[in-house]
Amino acid sequence: MFENKIAIILRNDLMTWQKLNVTSFLASSIAISFPEVHGKAFFTKNGDEFLPFISQPILIYKSDNDNEMKRAFNRAKERGLYIGVYPQSFFATKSAEENHLVMESFNNEEQLLAGIVVYGETKKVYKALDKLHLMD
C-alpha cells in the first residue's frame, strides 16, 4: 500500500481529447515535483532502455459540475494536499507563457477548472474527494 495517493479529477463534460490532454499535463506536474514517485527505467532482454513510469497508480475521478470540482479543490486545500490545476481557459492558449499570464489573471474563486490533481497522504486524499466517483 502507498503512504501517499495521486488523484486526478476531470470535468466529465470535456471532450475525450481534452480529458486525455488534461490528464497528461496534471500527471506530469506530479512527476516533475515529486522525485519519490519516479519509477525505474525499463530494460528489455536485449538491453534496450525505455522511459520509466510514475511508480504508483493514479486514480482518475470525474466531476459532473463546477460545484463538485470546487468542493474537491477547496477540501484538498483545507487538508494541506499538493494541488495542480488545469483551468478551462488553457484550452485557448498557445504557449506556457500564455498559460502563466492566464493563471495570474484569476483568483481561486474565479477559475473555471477543467481538472485538478491532488497528491498527499492517502487518507486525506480520500477525504477530500469523498463524494466524487471514479471515471467510467
N, C-alpha and C positions, 0 to 999 in steps of 0.2 A: 504494500500500500504506500502511496505517496503522501508525504507530510503536507505538501502544497498541491494546489489544483490550478489548472488553467481552464478557463471557460470563456467562450466567445458567445455573445448574444447578438443576433441579427434580426433586423426587421423582416418579418415574414412576407411582407408585400413587395420586397425587392425582386427584380428580375434575376434569373439564375446567374447570369454573368456577373451581376452586381454582388450577389451573395458570395460567389467564389472570389471575386476581387477583394471585397472587404475582409473575408476570412484570411486570405493570404497576407494582406497588409497587417492585420491585427496579430496574427501568429508570428510574423516577423518581428514585431515590436517586443514580444516576449523573448524570442531567440537572441535579439540584439542586446537586450537589457539584462538578461539573467544567464550568465555563463554556466550556472549549475544545472540548467536544463539542456545543455548541449550534449548530444549523444556522440558516439564514436563513428568514425568513417567506416564504410562497409568495404570489404575486400572479397573478390571472387577467388576461386581456386587457382586461376591463372595469374593472380596478382593485380588485377585491375582495381583501382580505388574509386569509390563513389561517395558522394557527399553524405554527411550524417543527417539524422532527423533530430527534432526535439525529442528528448528521451522519455517523455511521458505522454499519456493520452491527453487529448484536448476535447472537452465536452462542448458541443455546439447546441445552444438554446435558441428558441425563437421568441420574438416579441411581437404580439399581434397588434400593438398600437403604441403610440408615443408615451402614454402614461406608464405602460409596463416597462418600457426602456428607461424612462426617467426614474422610475421606482428602483430598478436594478442598479442604475448608476448611483443614485443617492445612497442606497443601502450599502453598496460596495465602498463608497467614500466614507460613510459613517463607521465602517468596520476597519478602516485603515488599509484596505486592499490596494494593490497596484492596479491602475486603470489605464487602458489605452482607448482612445476614441477615434471613430471614423465618422465625421459629420456628413450628412447628406450633401452638403454644399461641395464636398471634394469631387463629386462626380462631374462638376462643371469646370474644374481646374485642369491645367496642363503641365504643372511642374510642382516640385517640392516647395519652391519659393512661394508660389501662389497658395499652396496649402497652408503655409505658415502665416501668410497675410490674412487668409480667410479665418483661420483659427483665432488670431489676435483680434479680430473684429467682433467677436461674440463673447458673452459671458456664459457660464454653465447653463443658466436657466433658458437662454435664448437658442441654444444649439438644438437643431433637429438631427438626432443621431441615427445613422444607418446601422451602426454596430458599435459594440464595445468589447474589450477583452478585460477580464479581471484575473488577477493572479495573487495567490497568497495561501494562508492556512486553509486547508480543505474544509474544515467545519465552518469557517467564516464565509467562504465562497458559497457553500450550500445555503447558508442562512440568508445571504444577500440575494440569492436567486430563487428563494423558496417557492414562489408562485409561478415560475416560468416552466415551460415544458421543453424537452429536448426536441431538436429539429427532426422532422419526419424524414 
